[in-house]
Amino acid sequence: MRAHQIMTKDVITVGPDSSIVDAAKLMLEHHISGLPVLDKSGKLVGIVSEGDFLRRSEIGTQRRRPSWLQFFVGPGREAKEFVHQSGRKVEEIMVREPVTVTEDTQLEELVSLMEKHDIKRLPVMRDDQLVGIVTRANLLQAVASLARDVPDPTADDDHIRERVTAAIMDTGWRPIGLQVTVRKGVVHLHGIIVNESSRQATIVAAENVAGVKEVHDHLCFVDTYSGFYVESPEDMKEAS
């Protein structure tokens, strides 16, 4: 998937000369946590978010440092912090030169950029024009709307078994002696694991294969030092 497939197209924006009060009201009114900032020509010049309202003089949350530490901070940085904490206009508190993406940016890169820059939203640009925005909420919606129920013409039991086996066997945590059986889309996993994380990873890998309806865990745990053997929680529950 790409940015244009999940982005919000009707983007709520604000101008750099707008007051921070108006920006805060816009975010509250539209239930959003950030606003792209556009100048009069429509050019993206910044972005303002909830984080920019955390340290504010009006509510007494401005940053306070001991006098000895201010010496190391320096007057330049201290002056910038004062403007950010006491400024009245959006341009005085916004993040300038925000990280942006294009409509064709893939989801993997979107997530990487969010993690790398510790941000929650990415303006989507077409040349110099803002055409959308991708937020963490959009990514959540993408996960929720995955078409798991779309019929797969090749999702018969034999194909499912091959895909589940391939998804697991090409990993470093694959169970020893893995056996996969499938009946009417219901997968049964057999084999030996030496840690519980491998059990969870194996189940998740099987659940993510198209056509799988249920996954049953028959993986046995074996301690490599003592040889201690424990059946799967599902099998122990069935036996009790």
Phi, psi and omega per residue, in radians:
M1 nan 2.688 -3.122
R2 -2.155 2.965 -3.026
A3 -0.970 -0.734 -3.063
H4 -1.149 -0.314 -3.125
Q5 -1.447 -0.310 -3.103
I6 -2.176 -0.171 -3.019
M7 -1.208 2.732 2.971
T8 -1.472 2.171 -3.033
K9 -1.554 -0.689 -3.134
D10 -1.490 1.491 -3.012
V11 -1.505 2.258 3.035
I12 -1.423 2.180 -3.096
T13 -2.167 3.022 3.132
V14 -2.509 2.730 3.128
G15 -1.620 2.740 -3.127
P16 -1.127 -0.460 3.139
D17 -1.509 -0.089 3.132
S18 -1.153 2.642 3.108
S19 -1.330 2.693 3.119
I20 -1.172 -0.433 3.077
V21 -1.141 -0.780 3.109
D22 -1.106 -0.688 3.129
A23 -1.112 -0.754 3.130
A24 -1.109 -0.712 3.130
K25 -1.128 -0.687 3.109
L26 -1.067 -0.785 -3.135
M27 -1.111 -0.712 3.125
L28 -1.190 -0.743 -3.094
E29 -1.109 -0.683 -3.067
H30 -1.762 0.088 3.095
H31 0.975 0.844 3.105
I32 -2.199 2.800 -3.047
S33 -1.929 0.090 3.128
G34 -2.832 2.727 -3.105
L35 -2.383 2.178 2.954
P36 -1.142 2.548 -3.128
V37 -1.917 2.095 -3.127
L38 -2.005 2.397 3.060
D39 -1.390 -3.062 -3.034
K40 -1.138 -0.413 3.124
S41 -1.532 -0.021 -3.130
G42 1.530 0.154 3.138
K43 -1.420 2.400 3.096
L44 -1.284 2.099 -3.108
V45 -2.059 -0.092 -3.138
G46 3.047 -3.047 3.082
I47 -2.606 2.418 3.134
V48 -2.104 2.399 -3.060
S49 -2.415 3.059 3.134
E50 -0.940 -0.640 -3.110
G51 -1.047 -0.464 -3.138
D52 -1.314 -0.145 -3.133
F53 -1.835 0.050 -3.085
L54 -1.244 -0.801 -3.125
R55 -1.749 1.605 -3.088
R56 -2.296 2.429 -3.111
S57 -1.181 -0.522 -3.099
E58 -1.079 -0.570 -3.087
I59 -1.876 0.154 3.044
G60 1.285 0.410 -3.114
T61 -1.878 0.229 3.122
Q62 -1.082 2.674 -3.085
R63 -1.209 2.296 3.101
R64 -2.134 2.294 -3.139
R65 -2.207 2.626 2.998
P66 -1.047 2.617 -3.088
S67 -1.010 -0.605 -3.120
W68 -1.179 -0.535 -3.124
L69 -1.358 -0.517 3.119
Q70 -1.055 -0.515 3.119
F71 -1.055 -0.706 -3.117
F72 -1.356 -0.510 3.128
V73 -1.160 -0.741 3.112
G74 1.617 2.628 -3.080
P75 -1.154 -0.554 -3.123
G76 -1.104 -0.902 -3.140
R77 -1.144 -0.668 3.138
E78 -1.104 -0.673 3.124
A79 -1.161 -0.726 3.111
K80 -1.085 -0.742 3.122
E81 -1.104 -0.657 3.124
F82 -1.094 -0.771 3.123
V83 -1.085 -0.771 -3.110
H84 -1.144 -0.605 -3.070
Q85 -1.535 -0.321 -3.072
S86 -2.198 -0.061 -3.139
G87 -1.074 2.625 -3.081
R88 -1.827 -0.249 -3.108
K89 -1.946 2.709 -3.133
V90 -1.006 -0.740 -3.100
E91 -1.081 -0.313 -3.117
E92 -1.509 -0.266 -3.129
I93 -2.129 -0.186 -3.054
M94 -1.233 2.786 3.000
V95 -1.499 2.124 -3.133
R96 -1.522 2.707 -3.136
E97 0.890 1.040 -3.129
P98 -1.163 2.718 3.075
V99 -1.225 2.295 -3.109
T100 -2.213 2.915 3.093
V101 -2.379 3.013 3.059
T102 -1.845 3.014 -3.132
E103 -1.112 -0.461 -3.079
D104 -1.617 0.033 3.136
T105 -1.110 2.277 -3.103
Q106 -1.352 2.724 -3.080
L107 -1.025 -0.662 -3.131
E108 -1.042 -0.713 3.126
E109 -1.252 -0.615 3.090
L110 -1.017 -0.842 -3.128
V111 -1.129 -0.726 3.133
S112 -1.059 -0.723 3.131
L113 -1.153 -0.715 3.119
M114 -1.092 -0.736 3.138
E115 -1.213 -0.784 -3.086
K116 -1.080 -0.734 -3.062
H117 -1.749 0.035 3.129
D118 0.923 0.936 3.136
I119 -2.183 2.836 -3.055
K120 -1.963 -0.070 -3.089
R121 -2.628 2.623 -3.134
L122 -2.351 2.004 3.035
P123 -1.101 2.450 3.140
V124 -1.840 2.147 -3.025
M125 -1.961 2.541 2.927
R126 -2.101 1.795 -2.944
D127 1.054 -2.045 -3.132
D128 -1.799 0.159 -3.071
Q129 -1.826 2.381 3.059
L130 -1.364 2.135 -3.116
V131 -2.051 -0.096 3.139
G132 3.094 -3.114 3.078
I133 -2.585 2.434 3.089
V134 -1.929 2.191 3.106
T135 -2.085 3.018 3.076
R136 -1.077 -0.543 3.102
A137 -1.117 -0.645 3.092
N138 -1.114 -0.675 3.104
L139 -1.153 -0.673 3.096
L140 -1.109 -0.725 3.109
Q141 -1.120 -0.632 3.122
A142 -1.115 -0.716 3.099
V143 -1.128 -0.768 -3.080
A144 -1.168 -0.470 -3.057
S145 -1.743 0.179 3.120
L146 -0.983 2.311 -3.047
A147 -1.430 1.213 3.129
R148 -1.243 -0.392 -3.066
D149 -1.640 0.061 3.102
V150 -1.240 2.199 -3.099
P151 -1.037 2.383 3.095
D152 -1.909 2.018 -3.075
P153 -1.081 -0.309 3.139
T154 -1.863 0.256 -3.072
A155 -1.533 0.819 3.002
D156 -1.458 2.958 -3.019
D157 -1.026 -0.663 -3.124
D158 -1.160 -0.755 3.126
H159 -1.157 -0.720 3.131
I160 -1.066 -0.776 -3.135
R161 -1.050 -0.760 3.138
E162 -1.089 -0.729 -3.092
R163 -1.240 -0.708 3.109
V164 -1.105 -0.805 3.141
T165 -1.048 -0.783 -3.129
A166 -1.134 -0.684 -3.117
A167 -1.126 -0.512 -3.084
I168 -1.644 -0.714 -2.995
M169 -1.192 -0.360 -3.097
D170 -1.590 0.453 -3.103
T171 -2.125 2.925 3.114
G172 -1.496 -0.186 -3.104
W173 -1.869 0.221 -3.077
R174 -1.040 2.478 3.096
P175 -1.116 2.635 3.078
I176 -1.318 2.321 3.119
G177 1.118 0.665 -3.102
L178 -1.029 2.324 3.020
Q179 -2.289 2.284 -3.135
V180 -2.087 2.191 3.035
T181 -2.118 2.538 -3.097
V182 -2.366 2.327 3.074
R183 -2.440 2.004 -3.128
K184 0.953 0.722 3.091
G185 1.453 -0.057 3.139
V186 -1.654 2.123 -3.042
V187 -1.741 2.377 3.045
H188 -2.073 2.207 -3.103
L189 -1.869 2.193 3.099
H190 -2.174 2.569 3.117
G191 2.675 -3.018 -3.088
I192 -2.101 2.323 3.071
I193 -2.084 2.708 3.134
V194 -1.996 0.032 3.000
N195 -2.702 2.685 -3.050
E196 -1.244 -0.420 3.099
S197 -1.107 -0.606 3.112
S198 -1.146 -0.610 3.103
R199 -1.063 -0.877 -3.101
Q200 -1.109 -0.745 -3.137
A201 -1.106 -0.699 -3.140
T202 -1.129 -0.733 3.129
I203 -1.142 -0.784 -3.138
V204 -1.089 -0.724 3.128
A205 -1.050 -0.720 3.128
A206 -1.200 -0.702 -3.127
E207 -1.106 -0.453 -3.073
N208 -1.518 -0.004 3.107
V209 -1.465 2.295 -3.125
A210 -1.034 2.367 3.104
G211 1.680 -0.241 -3.138
V212 -1.313 2.207 -3.132
K213 -1.700 -0.704 3.132
E214 -2.535 2.747 3.047
V215 -2.268 2.208 3.116
H216 -1.939 2.289 -3.031
D217 -1.696 1.988 3.053
H218 -2.104 0.430 -3.110
L219 -1.353 2.256 -3.109
C220 -1.690 2.411 3.096
F221 -1.627 2.321 3.092
V222 -2.263 2.183 3.065
D223 -1.335 2.146 -3.032
T224 -1.203 -0.353 -3.125
Y225 -1.558 -0.826 -3.055
S226 -1.691 -0.289 -3.063
G227 1.373 0.139 3.133
F228 -1.032 2.319 -2.981
Y229 -2.119 2.269 3.135
V230 -2.343 2.276 3.084
E231 -1.252 2.913 -3.133
S232 -1.152 2.644 3.092
P233 -0.958 -0.618 -3.138
E234 -1.168 -0.751 -3.135
D235 -1.214 -0.648 3.112
M236 -1.151 -0.647 3.117
K237 -1.163 -0.687 3.118
E238 -1.139 -0.613 -3.081
A239 -1.339 -0.392 -3.067
S240 -1.387 nan nan
